[in-house]
Amino acid sequence: LQDARTGSTCLSCEKGQFQNEDASSTASKRVYKCSACANGKIAPEMNATNCTACPIHHSSCNEASVCTGQTKCTKCKPGKDSGNTAYGTQCINCAAGYFNDKDGVQCIECKLGEYQNITGQTKCLKCPIGTYMDETRSSKNCKSCPFGSTTKAVGSKNATADCECGLNQDKNNQGI
């Protein structure tokens, strides 16, 4: 496309690219080139004048090997989120102590009685019999009940309330 007044040329931009210079207000006889949208931004239509940021919990680089010049944002997969630091640029694993089990949602902290010591997971693990977890967001294994006590169920949250004496302990202080 050529500006009749200045003789400048604006190229037709493909999807994933933009060109935002005004040929009529700058020096004459220039060629205005298209630029690829940066990582975390997209241009879904041809001849875009700017790129749009991907929304939170989405990325322009979810499955792509090249993360610039993209045309769509995709939801982060389960076990991943774009977080606050990588906003729209990439989906990263949920931290240990967190999980998510749906596309395009933020990572959720493990509750009392649960833990997750591996990153990028889709669920938290309930504390097994004989253990408890009295902290949220735990990335550590559950804590053992005091010697000679155990819990009645998985997912126990408190040593004082949940660990009881003599509930079928074996010689290794494990519930059976």
Backbone as JSON Lines, residues from 0, in Angstrom:
{"i":0,"aa":"L","n":[0.85,-1.18,0.0],"ca":[0.0,0.0,0.0],"c":[0.89,1.23,0.0]}
{"i":1,"aa":"Q","n":[0.57,2.18,-0.89],"ca":[1.39,3.38,-0.99],"c":[0.56,4.6,-0.65]}
{"i":2,"aa":"D","n":[1.17,5.48,0.17],"ca":[0.52,6.73,0.54],"c":[0.7,7.69,-0.63]}
{"i":3,"aa":"A","n":[-0.4,8.19,-1.21],"ca":[-0.36,9.04,-2.4],"c":[0.33,10.38,-2.11]}
{"i":4,"aa":"R","n":[0.25,10.88,-0.88],"ca":[0.82,12.19,-0.57],"c":[2.33,12.14,-0.37]}
{"i":5,"aa":"T","n":[2.85,11.07,0.25],"ca":[4.28,11.04,0.57],"c":[5.07,10.05,-0.29]}
{"i":6,"aa":"G","n":[4.38,9.12,-0.93],"ca":[5.06,8.1,-1.69],"c":[5.6,6.98,-0.82]}
{"i":7,"aa":"S","n":[5.33,7.0,0.49],"ca":[5.78,5.96,1.41],"c":[4.97,4.69,1.18]}
{"i":8,"aa":"T","n":[5.58,3.56,1.49],"ca":[4.93,2.28,1.29],"c":[4.7,1.59,2.62]}
{"i":9,"aa":"C","n":[3.46,1.17,2.86],"ca":[3.13,0.36,4.04],"c":[2.87,-1.05,3.54]}
{"i":10,"aa":"L","n":[3.56,-2.0,4.09],"ca":[3.37,-3.38,3.68],"c":[2.11,-3.96,4.31]}
{"i":11,"aa":"S","n":[1.49,-4.87,3.62],"ca":[0.34,-5.59,4.16],"c":[0.88,-6.61,5.16]}
{"i":12,"aa":"C","n":[0.4,-6.53,6.4],"ca":[0.92,-7.42,7.44],"c":[0.09,-8.68,7.56]}
{"i":13,"aa":"E","n":[0.78,-9.79,7.74],"ca":[0.14,-11.09,7.97],"c":[-0.39,-11.15,9.4]}
{"i":14,"aa":"K","n":[-1.2,-12.14,9.68],"ca":[-1.64,-12.39,11.05],"c":[-0.4,-12.64,11.91]}
{"i":15,"aa":"G","n":[-0.42,-12.16,13.16],"ca":[0.72,-12.32,14.05],"c":[1.73,-11.2,13.93]}
{"i":16,"aa":"Q","n":[1.48,-10.26,13.0],"ca":[2.37,-9.12,12.8],"c":[1.56,-7.83,12.91]}
{"i":17,"aa":"F","n":[2.3,-6.71,13.08],"ca":[1.64,-5.41,13.14],"c":[2.54,-4.36,12.51]}
{"i":18,"aa":"Q","n":[1.96,-3.23,12.17],"ca":[2.68,-2.07,11.65],"c":[1.9,-0.86,12.14]}
{"i":19,"aa":"N","n":[2.53,-0.07,13.0],"ca":[1.78,1.02,13.63],"c":[2.32,2.42,13.3]}
{"i":20,"aa":"E","n":[3.12,2.54,12.27],"ca":[3.61,3.87,11.89],"c":[2.63,4.5,10.91]}
{"i":21,"aa":"D","n":[2.47,5.78,11.03],"ca":[1.58,6.54,10.15],"c":[2.42,7.11,9.01]}
{"i":22,"aa":"A","n":[2.28,6.53,7.84],"ca":[3.1,6.94,6.68],"c":[2.84,8.38,6.28]}
{"i":23,"aa":"S","n":[1.67,8.92,6.55],"ca":[1.34,10.28,6.11],"c":[1.99,11.34,6.99]}
{"i":24,"aa":"S","n":[2.48,11.0,8.17],"ca":[3.02,12.02,9.07],"c":[4.54,11.95,9.23]}
{"i":25,"aa":"T","n":[5.22,11.1,8.47],"ca":[6.67,10.97,8.6],"c":[7.34,11.25,7.27]}
{"i":26,"aa":"A","n":[8.63,11.11,7.24],"ca":[9.4,11.41,6.03],"c":[8.89,10.63,4.83]}
{"i":27,"aa":"S","n":[9.05,11.23,3.66],"ca":[8.52,10.6,2.45],"c":[9.4,9.47,1.95]}
{"i":28,"aa":"K","n":[8.81,8.65,1.1],"ca":[9.46,7.55,0.38],"c":[10.13,6.54,1.31]}
{"i":29,"aa":"R","n":[9.49,6.22,2.43],"ca":[10.0,5.18,3.33],"c":[9.14,3.94,3.14]}
{"i":30,"aa":"V","n":[9.71,2.8,3.5],"ca":[8.96,1.55,3.5],"c":[8.76,1.16,4.97]}
{"i":31,"aa":"Y","n":[7.51,1.02,5.37],"ca":[7.18,0.69,6.74],"c":[6.94,-0.81,6.82]}
{"i":32,"aa":"K","n":[7.81,-1.49,7.54],"ca":[7.76,-2.94,7.6],"c":[6.88,-3.42,8.75]}
{"i":33,"aa":"C","n":[6.46,-4.65,8.61],"ca":[5.67,-5.31,9.65],"c":[6.61,-5.89,10.68]}
{"i":34,"aa":"S","n":[6.16,-5.93,11.92],"ca":[6.93,-6.52,13.01],"c":[6.11,-7.64,13.63]}
{"i":35,"aa":"A","n":[6.81,-8.69,14.07],"ca":[6.12,-9.8,14.74],"c":[5.68,-9.36,16.13]}
{"i":36,"aa":"C","n":[4.53,-9.82,16.54],"ca":[4.07,-9.56,17.91],"c":[5.03,-10.24,18.88]}
{"i":37,"aa":"A","n":[5.3,-9.58,19.98],"ca":[6.2,-10.13,21.0],"c":[5.53,-11.3,21.72]}
{"i":38,"aa":"N","n":[6.35,-12.08,22.39],"ca":[5.85,-13.2,23.2],"c":[4.83,-12.66,24.21]}
{"i":39,"aa":"G","n":[3.68,-13.33,24.33],"ca":[2.63,-12.9,25.24],"c":[1.6,-12.0,24.6]}
{"i":40,"aa":"K","n":[1.8,-11.67,23.31],"ca":[0.86,-10.81,22.58],"c":[0.52,-11.46,21.25]}
{"i":41,"aa":"I","n":[-0.65,-11.11,20.71],"ca":[-1.12,-11.71,19.46],"c":[-1.73,-10.65,18.54]}
{"i":42,"aa":"A","n":[-1.79,-10.99,17.26],"ca":[-2.52,-10.21,16.26],"c":[-3.32,-11.23,15.44]}
{"i":43,"aa":"P","n":[-4.59,-11.43,15.78],"ca":[-5.37,-12.47,15.11],"c":[-5.85,-12.1,13.71]}
{"i":44,"aa":"E","n":[-5.76,-10.83,13.33],"ca":[-6.24,-10.38,12.03],"c":[-5.08,-9.83,11.19]}
{"i":45,"aa":"M","n":[-5.25,-9.79,9.89],"ca":[-4.25,-9.17,9.01],"c":[-4.29,-7.66,9.19]}
{"i":46,"aa":"N","n":[-3.17,-7.01,8.85],"ca":[-3.03,-5.55,8.86],"c":[-3.3,-4.92,10.22]}
{"i":47,"aa":"A","n":[-2.88,-5.59,11.27],"ca":[-3.07,-5.07,12.62],"c":[-2.16,-3.85,12.85]}
{"i":48,"aa":"T","n":[-2.63,-2.91,13.65],"ca":[-1.83,-1.74,14.0],"c":[-1.21,-1.89,15.4]}
{"i":49,"aa":"N","n":[-1.57,-2.94,16.11],"ca":[-0.96,-3.24,17.4],"c":[-1.22,-4.7,17.73]}
{"i":50,"aa":"C","n":[-0.6,-5.16,18.79],"ca":[-0.79,-6.53,19.25],"c":[-1.54,-6.49,20.59]}
{"i":51,"aa":"T","n":[-2.3,-7.52,20.86],"ca":[-3.11,-7.6,22.07],"c":[-2.47,-8.59,23.04]}
{"i":52,"aa":"A","n":[-2.4,-8.2,24.32],"ca":[-1.84,-9.1,25.34],"c":[-2.77,-10.27,25.6]}
{"i":53,"aa":"C","n":[-2.2,-11.43,25.83],"ca":[-2.99,-12.59,26.22],"c":[-3.56,-12.37,27.62]}
{"i":54,"aa":"P","n":[-4.77,-12.87,27.88],"ca":[-5.34,-12.73,29.23],"c":[-4.62,-13.63,30.23]}
{"i":55,"aa":"I","n":[-4.83,-13.37,31.48],"ca":[-4.22,-14.18,32.54],"c":[-4.69,-15.63,32.39]}
{"i":56,"aa":"H","n":[-3.85,-16.58,32.73],"ca":[-4.08,-18.03,32.63],"c":[-4.06,-18.51,31.17]}
{"i":57,"aa":"H","n":[-3.54,-17.69,30.27],"ca":[-3.39,-18.03,28.85],"c":[-1.96,-17.71,28.43]}
{"i":58,"aa":"S","n":[-1.57,-18.21,27.27],"ca":[-0.24,-17.95,26.74],"c":[-0.28,-17.93,25.22]}
{"i":59,"aa":"S","n":[0.61,-17.15,24.63],"ca":[0.78,-17.19,23.18],"c":[1.79,-18.26,22.8]}
{"i":60,"aa":"C","n":[2.39,-18.87,23.8],"ca":[3.49,-19.8,23.56],"c":[3.2,-21.18,24.15]}
{"i":61,"aa":"N","n":[1.96,-21.56,24.31],"ca":[1.61,-22.8,24.98],"c":[2.18,-24.03,24.29]}
{"i":62,"aa":"E","n":[1.97,-24.15,23.0],"ca":[2.44,-25.33,22.26],"c":[3.4,-24.95,21.14]}
{"i":63,"aa":"A","n":[3.71,-23.67,21.01],"ca":[4.54,-23.21,19.89],"c":[6.02,-23.36,20.2]}
{"i":64,"aa":"S","n":[6.82,-23.6,19.16],"ca":[8.27,-23.63,19.36],"c":[8.85,-22.23,19.16]}
{"i":65,"aa":"V","n":[8.18,-21.39,18.38],"ca":[8.53,-19.99,18.21],"c":[7.43,-19.19,18.89]}
{"i":66,"aa":"C","n":[7.81,-18.32,19.81],"ca":[6.8,-17.66,20.65],"c":[6.48,-16.24,20.22]}
{"i":67,"aa":"T","n":[7.03,-15.75,19.11],"ca":[6.68,-14.43,18.61],"c":[5.85,-14.61,17.34]}
{"i":68,"aa":"G","n":[5.09,-13.58,16.97],"ca":[4.3,-13.63,15.75],"c":[3.11,-14.58,15.84]}
{"i":69,"aa":"Q","n":[2.55,-14.75,17.01],"ca":[1.44,-15.68,17.2],"c":[0.09,-15.01,16.93]}
{"i":70,"aa":"T","n":[-0.91,-15.84,16.62],"ca":[-2.23,-15.33,16.26],"c":[-3.31,-15.68,17.28]}
{"i":71,"aa":"K","n":[-3.0,-16.51,18.26],"ca":[-4.02,-16.83,19.26],"c":[-3.38,-17.14,20.6]}
{"i":72,"aa":"C","n":[-4.14,-16.86,21.64],"ca":[-3.75,-17.22,23.0],"c":[-4.47,-18.53,23.33]}
{"i":73,"aa":"T","n":[-3.8,-19.4,24.04],"ca":[-4.44,-20.65,24.45],"c":[-4.41,-20.75,25.97]}
{"i":74,"aa":"K","n":[-5.4,-21.44,26.51],"ca":[-5.47,-21.64,27.96],"c":[-4.31,-22.51,28.41]}
{"i":75,"aa":"C","n":[-3.77,-22.21,29.57],"ca":[-2.74,-23.07,30.15],"c":[-3.37,-24.41,30.5]}
{"i":76,"aa":"K","n":[-2.63,-25.47,30.3],"ca":[-3.09,-26.84,30.57],"c":[-3.14,-27.12,32.07]}
{"i":77,"aa":"P","n":[-3.87,-28.15,32.48],"ca":[-3.88,-28.53,33.9],"c":[-2.45,-28.74,34.42]}
{"i":78,"aa":"G","n":[-2.22,-28.29,35.66],"ca":[-0.89,-28.38,36.26],"c":[0.01,-27.21,35.91]}
{"i":79,"aa":"K","n":[-0.5,-26.27,35.09],"ca":[0.28,-25.1,34.66],"c":[-0.55,-23.82,34.78]}
{"i":80,"aa":"D","n":[0.14,-22.7,34.84],"ca":[-0.51,-21.38,34.87],"c":[0.48,-20.36,34.34]}
{"i":81,"aa":"S","n":[-0.03,-19.24,33.85],"ca":[0.86,-18.18,33.4],"c":[1.36,-17.35,34.57]}
{"i":82,"aa":"G","n":[0.71,-17.46,35.72],"ca":[1.16,-16.77,36.93],"c":[1.24,-15.26,36.75]}
{"i":83,"aa":"N","n":[1.74,-14.58,37.74],"ca":[1.88,-13.13,37.67],"c":[3.18,-12.72,37.02]}
{"i":84,"aa":"T","n":[4.21,-13.54,37.11],"ca":[5.5,-13.16,36.58],"c":[5.63,-13.45,35.09]}
{"i":85,"aa":"A","n":[4.95,-14.44,34.59],"ca":[5.06,-14.82,33.18],"c":[3.79,-14.44,32.42]}
{"i":86,"aa":"Y","n":[3.08,-13.45,32.87],"ca":[1.77,-13.07,32.36],"c":[1.66,-13.17,30.83]}
{"i":87,"aa":"G","n":[1.05,-14.24,30.34],"ca":[0.78,-14.41,28.92],"c":[1.95,-14.86,28.08]}
{"i":88,"aa":"T","n":[3.15,-14.9,28.64],"ca":[4.3,-15.27,27.81],"c":[4.52,-16.77,27.77]}
{"i":89,"aa":"Q","n":[4.23,-17.46,28.84],"ca":[4.37,-18.91,28.84],"c":[3.59,-19.5,30.01]}
{"i":90,"aa":"C","n":[3.22,-20.73,29.86],"ca":[2.57,-21.45,30.95],"c":[3.66,-22.2,31.7]}
{"i":91,"aa":"I","n":[3.7,-22.03,33.0],"ca":[4.72,-22.66,33.82],"c":[4.06,-23.63,34.8]}
{"i":92,"aa":"N","n":[4.81,-24.61,35.26],"ca":[4.29,-25.59,36.21],"c":[3.81,-24.92,37.49]}
{"i":93,"aa":"C","n":[2.71,-25.42,38.03],"ca":[2.31,-25.01,39.37],"c":[3.43,-25.39,40.33]}
{"i":94,"aa":"A","n":[3.69,-24.55,41.31],"ca":[4.74,-24.82,42.29],"c":[4.35,-26.01,43.17]}
{"i":95,"aa":"A","n":[5.33,-26.64,43.79],"ca":[5.04,-27.67,44.79],"c":[4.18,-27.02,45.87]}
{"i":96,"aa":"G","n":[3.2,-27.77,46.37],"ca":[2.26,-27.23,47.35],"c":[1.02,-26.64,46.7]}
{"i":97,"aa":"Y","n":[0.97,-26.65,45.36],"ca":[-0.15,-26.12,44.58],"c":[-0.52,-27.12,43.5]}
{"i":98,"aa":"F","n":[-1.7,-26.95,42.9],"ca":[-2.16,-27.79,41.8],"c":[-3.21,-27.02,41.01]}
{"i":99,"aa":"N","n":[-3.55,-27.51,39.84],"ca":[-4.8,-27.15,39.18],"c":[-5.19,-28.29,38.26]}
{"i":100,"aa":"D","n":[-6.49,-28.48,38.1],"ca":[-6.98,-29.64,37.36],"c":[-7.83,-29.27,36.15]}
{"i":101,"aa":"K","n":[-7.79,-28.0,35.74],"ca":[-8.59,-27.55,34.59],"c":[-7.75,-26.64,33.71]}
{"i":102,"aa":"D","n":[-8.11,-26.56,32.43],"ca":[-7.47,-25.62,31.52],"c":[-7.79,-24.19,31.92]}
{"i":103,"aa":"G","n":[-6.79,-23.31,31.86],"ca":[-7.02,-21.88,32.0],"c":[-7.41,-21.39,33.38]}
{"i":104,"aa":"V","n":[-6.99,-22.07,34.42],"ca":[-7.27,-21.59,35.78],"c":[-5.97,-21.44,36.56]}
{"i":105,"aa":"Q","n":[-6.01,-20.64,37.61],"ca":[-4.8,-20.44,38.41],"c":[-4.52,-21.66,39.27]}
{"i":106,"aa":"C","n":[-3.29,-21.77,39.7],"ca":[-2.89,-22.85,40.6],"c":[-3.52,-22.61,41.97]}
{"i":107,"aa":"I","n":[-3.95,-23.68,42.61],"ca":[-4.67,-23.63,43.88],"c":[-3.8,-24.26,44.95]}
{"i":108,"aa":"E","n":[-3.79,-23.67,46.13],"ca":[-2.96,-24.22,47.21],"c":[-3.56,-25.5,47.77]}
{"i":109,"aa":"C","n":[-2.69,-26.41,48.18],"ca":[-3.14,-27.62,48.87],"c":[-3.72,-27.22,50.23]}
{"i":110,"aa":"K","n":[-4.78,-27.9,50.63],"ca":[-5.46,-27.6,51.89],"c":[-4.81,-28.33,53.05]}
{"i":111,"aa":"L","n":[-5.3,-28.03,54.25],"ca":[-4.87,-28.78,55.43],"c":[-5.16,-30.25,55.19]}
{"i":112,"aa":"G","n":[-4.29,-31.13,55.64],"ca":[-4.47,-32.56,55.46],"c":[-4.0,-33.07,54.1]}
{"i":113,"aa":"E","n":[-3.39,-32.17,53.29],"ca":[-2.91,-32.53,51.95],"c":[-1.51,-31.98,51.75]}
{"i":114,"aa":"Y","n":[-0.83,-32.5,50.73],"ca":[0.48,-32.0,50.34],"c":[0.7,-32.31,48.87]}
{"i":115,"aa":"Q","n":[1.68,-31.65,48.27],"ca":[2.12,-31.98,46.92],"c":[3.57,-31.56,46.83]}
{"i":116,"aa":"N","n":[4.48,-32.53,46.72],"ca":[5.9,-32.22,46.71],"c":[6.52,-32.21,45.31]}
{"i":117,"aa":"I","n":[5.69,-32.27,44.28],"ca":[6.17,-32.25,42.89],"c":[5.49,-31.08,42.18]}
{"i":118,"aa":"T","n":[6.22,-30.39,41.32],"ca":[5.64,-29.27,40.56],"c":[4.79,-29.78,39.4]}
{"i":119,"aa":"G","n":[3.88,-28.94,38.9],"ca":[3.11,-29.24,37.7],"c":[2.04,-30.31,37.87]}
{"i":120,"aa":"Q","n":[1.47,-30.43,39.05],"ca":[0.53,-31.52,39.32],"c":[-0.93,-31.08,39.22]}
{"i":121,"aa":"T","n":[-1.81,-32.06,39.02],"ca":[-3.24,-31.79,38.84],"c":[-4.06,-32.12,40.09]}
{"i":122,"aa":"K","n":[-3.4,-32.5,41.17],"ca":[-4.11,-32.73,42.43],"c":[-3.12,-32.72,43.58]}
{"i":123,"aa":"C","n":[-3.65,-32.5,44.77],"ca":[-2.86,-32.65,45.99],"c":[-3.12,-34.04,46.53]}
{"i":124,"aa":"L","n":[-2.21,-34.53,47.33],"ca":[-2.32,-35.88,47.9],"c":[-2.77,-35.77,49.34]}
{"i":125,"aa":"K","n":[-3.71,-36.62,49.73],"ca":[-4.16,-36.65,51.13],"c":[-3.11,-37.35,51.97]}
{"i":126,"aa":"C","n":[-2.94,-36.86,53.19],"ca":[-2.0,-37.5,54.11],"c":[-2.46,-38.92,54.41]}
{"i":127,"aa":"P","n":[-1.54,-39.9,54.35],"ca":[-1.94,-41.28,54.64],"c":[-2.21,-41.49,56.15]}
{"i":128,"aa":"I","n":[-2.81,-42.61,56.45],"ca":[-3.07,-43.0,57.85],"c":[-1.76,-42.9,58.65]}
{"i":129,"aa":"G","n":[-1.86,-42.37,59.84],"ca":[-0.69,-42.25,60.71],"c":[0.05,-40.93,60.55]}
{"i":130,"aa":"T","n":[-0.45,-40.07,59.64],"ca":[0.2,-38.78,59.4],"c":[-0.86,-37.68,59.36]}
{"i":131,"aa":"Y","n":[-0.39,-36.44,59.38],"ca":[-1.27,-35.27,59.3],"c":[-0.5,-34.12,58.66]}
{"i":132,"aa":"M","n":[-1.22,-33.08,58.21],"ca":[-0.58,-31.86,57.71],"c":[-1.37,-30.69,58.24]}
{"i":133,"aa":"D","n":[-0.7,-29.87,59.05],"ca":[-1.36,-28.73,59.69],"c":[-0.99,-27.4,59.03]}
{"i":134,"aa":"E","n":[-0.52,-27.46,57.78],"ca":[-0.17,-26.25,57.03],"c":[-0.81,-26.33,55.65]}
{"i":135,"aa":"T","n":[-1.22,-25.18,55.11],"ca":[-1.67,-25.14,53.71],"c":[-0.43,-24.94,52.82]}
{"i":136,"aa":"R","n":[-0.58,-25.18,51.54],"ca":[0.49,-25.02,50.55],"c":[1.7,-25.89,50.84]}
{"i":137,"aa":"S","n":[1.5,-27.03,51.47],"ca":[2.64,-27.85,51.87],"c":[3.27,-28.56,50.69]}
{"i":138,"aa":"S","n":[4.58,-28.36,50.57],"ca":[5.36,-29.08,49.56],"c":[6.17,-30.19,50.22]}
{"i":139,"aa":"K","n":[5.95,-30.39,51.51],"ca":[6.67,-31.44,52.26],"c":[5.74,-32.62,52.5]}
{"i":140,"aa":"N","n":[6.32,-33.78,52.74],"ca":[5.52,-34.94,53.11],"c":[4.81,-34.66,54.43]}
{"i":141,"aa":"C","n":[3.74,-35.38,54.67],"ca":[2.96,-35.2,55.88],"c":[3.79,-35.56,57.11]}
{"i":142,"aa":"K","n":[3.4,-34.98,58.23],"ca":[4.1,-35.19,59.51],"c":[3.55,-36.46,60.17]}
{"i":143,"aa":"S","n":[4.43,-37.23,60.79],"ca":[4.02,-38.46,61.49],"c":[3.37,-38.11,62.82]}
{"i":144,"aa":"C","n":[2.37,-38.9,63.18],"ca":[1.75,-38.77,64.5],"c":[2.8,-39.12,65.55]}
{"i":145,"aa":"P","n":[2.65,-38.6,66.77],"ca":[3.58,-38.96,67.84],"c":[3.61,-40.47,68.07]}
{"i":146,"aa":"F","n":[4.73,-40.96,68.58],"ca":[4.91,-42.39,68.81],"c":[3.74,-42.97,69.61]}
{"i":147,"aa":"G","n":[3.24,-44.1,69.15],"ca":[2.15,-44.79,69.83],"c":[0.77,-44.3,69.44]}
{"i":148,"aa":"S","n":[0.69,-43.38,68.47],"ca":[-0.62,-42.9,68.03],"c":[-0.71,-42.93,66.51]}
{"i":149,"aa":"T","n":[-1.92,-42.85,66.01],"ca":[-2.16,-42.83,64.57],"c":[-3.48,-42.11,64.31]}
{"i":150,"aa":"T","n":[-3.85,-42.03,63.05],"ca":[-5.11,-41.39,62.67],"c":[-6.1,-42.45,62.23]}
{"i":151,"aa":"K","n":[-7.38,-42.1,62.24],"ca":[-8.42,-43.02,61.8],"c":[-8.64,-42.97,60.29]}
{"i":152,"aa":"A","n":[-8.28,-41.85,59.67],"ca":[-8.58,-41.66,58.24],"c":[-7.44,-40.93,57.53]}
{"i":153,"aa":"V","n":[-7.45,-40.98,56.21],"ca":[-6.5,-40.2,55.42],"c":[-6.93,-38.73,55.46]}
{"i":154,"aa":"G","n":[-5.98,-37.84,55.2],"ca":[-6.29,-36.41,55.14],"c":[-6.4,-35.74,56.5]}
{"i":155,"aa":"S","n":[-5.74,-36.26,57.5],"ca":[-5.8,-35.67,58.84],"c":[-5.06,-34.33,58.86]}
{"i":156,"aa":"K","n":[-5.58,-33.41,59.7],"ca":[-5.11,-32.03,59.69],"c":[-4.39,-31.57,60.94]}
{"i":157,"aa":"N","n":[-4.49,-32.33,62.04],"ca":[-4.0,-31.81,63.3],"c":[-3.56,-32.96,64.2]}
{"i":158,"aa":"A","n":[-2.37,-32.86,64.77],"ca":[-1.86,-33.93,65.64],"c":[-2.71,-34.08,66.89]}
{"i":159,"aa":"T","n":[-3.07,-32.98,67.51],"ca":[-3.82,-33.03,68.77],"c":[-5.21,-33.61,68.57]}
{"i":160,"aa":"A","n":[-5.9,-33.2,67.54],"ca":[-7.28,-33.65,67.32],"c":[-7.37,-34.99,66.59]}
{"i":161,"aa":"D","n":[-6.41,-35.3,65.73],"ca":[-6.56,-36.47,64.85],"c":[-5.7,-37.67,65.21]}
{"i":162,"aa":"C","n":[-4.59,-37.46,65.89],"ca":[-3.72,-38.59,66.25],"c":[-4.18,-39.15,67.6]}
{"i":163,"aa":"E","n":[-4.58,-40.41,67.59],"ca":[-5.1,-41.04,68.81],"c":[-4.22,-42.22,69.18]}
{"i":164,"aa":"C","n":[-4.14,-42.49,70.47],"ca":[-3.31,-43.58,70.98],"c":[-3.91,-44.94,70.62]}
{"i":165,"aa":"G","n":[-3.01,-45.88,70.3],"ca":[-3.35,-47.29,70.19],"c":[-4.3,-47.7,69.11]}
{"i":166,"aa":"L","n":[-4.41,-46.99,68.02],"ca":[-5.31,-47.39,66.94],"c":[-4.58,-48.32,65.97]}
{"i":167,"aa":"N","n":[-4.45,-49.59,66.34],"ca":[-3.85,-50.6,65.45],"c":[-2.46,-50.23,64.96]}
{"i":168,"aa":"Q","n":[-1.56,-49.9,65.85],"ca":[-0.18,-49.57,65.48],"c":[0.62,-50.85,65.27]}
{"i":169,"aa":"D","n":[1.49,-50.83,64.26],"ca":[2.44,-51.93,64.14],"c":[3.74,-51.51,64.82]}
{"i":170,"aa":"K","n":[4.77,-52.34,64.76],"ca":[6.0,-52.05,65.5],"c":[6.74,-50.83,64.94]}
{"i":171,"aa":"N","n":[6.43,-50.37,63.73],"ca":[7.06,-49.18,63.13],"c":[6.22,-47.93,63.31]}
{"i":172,"aa":"N","n":[5.24,-47.96,64.21],"ca":[4.37,-46.82,64.5],"c":[3.52,-46.45,63.28]}
{"i":173,"aa":"Q","n":[3.18,-47.41,62.47],"ca":[2.32,-47.18,61.31],"c":[0.97,-47.82,61.54]}
{"i":174,"aa":"G","n":[-0.09,-47.11,61.13],"ca":[-1.43,-47.69,61.24],"c":[-1.59,-48.85,60.29]}
{"i":175,"aa":"I","n":[-2.35,-49.87,60.73],"ca":[-2.6,-51.02,59.86],"c":[-4.09,-51.24,59.7]}
